[in-house]
């Protein structure tokens, strides 16, 4: 028979979970169709695929988040069979980002 979890251990686990969730919830990534009006540098190319454009965009933004990108510039959207593929340039702003 297992012993119940002490309240201190439970609270520590909860605090760690909240901190981990907060670390994952970073600032939003801008989705652009052209170059921004401020200076930027390209971090790399990212792509995502999904059953529709929304799910493909979500996958693309998730890949950009791994690079700690501030924005993506969509360069291609194409359906391939029953799948939508989006390719974008992941960028980081070198100046304060433009207001949207």
C-alpha positions, -999 to 999 in steps of 0.1 A, spaced: 0 0 0 14 34 -9 16 63 15 -2 95 7 19 124 -7 28 149 21 13 184 16 48 200 12 58 176 -16 25 182 -33 29 220 -31 65 218 -44 53 197 -74 25 223 -81 50 252 -79 74 235 -103 45 228 -127 33 265 -126 69 277 -132 74 253 -161 41 264 -177 51 301 -173 84 295 -189 68 278 -219 43 307 -223 65 332 -240 56 363 -259 34 359 -290 51 354 -324 40 379 -351 29 363 -384 39 386 -413 34 384 -450 63 407 -459 93 423 -443 87 444 -412 94 481 -411 122 476 -385 156 460 -387 157 422 -382 179 392 -387 169 358 -400 173 329 -376 163 302 -401 136 287 -422 107 269 -405 77 250 -418 47 232 -406 20 211 -420 -16 203 -410 -49 193 -423 -58 230 -429 -41 263 -430 -48 270 -393 -32 238 -381 -3 243 -405 3 278 -392 2 266 -356 29 240 -364 50 267 -381 47 291 -352 57 262 -328 89 256 -348 97 293 -348 92 294 -310 119 267 -307 143 292 -323 131 320 -300 119 340 -330 100 373 -326 81 368 -359 78 347 -390 75 359 -425 54 335 -446 71 328 -479 50 299 -492 16 282 -486 9 251 -506 -16 222 -505 0 188 -510 -27 162 -513 -49 165 -482 -22 184 -463 -14 222 -462 23 231 -458 35 265 -448 71 277 -451 83 308 -433 114 327 -423 119 329 -385 132 364 -376 144 383 -346 138 420 -343 170 442 -339 149 472 -329 117 475 -310 90 456 -328 64 476 -348 30 482 -333 3 460 -346 
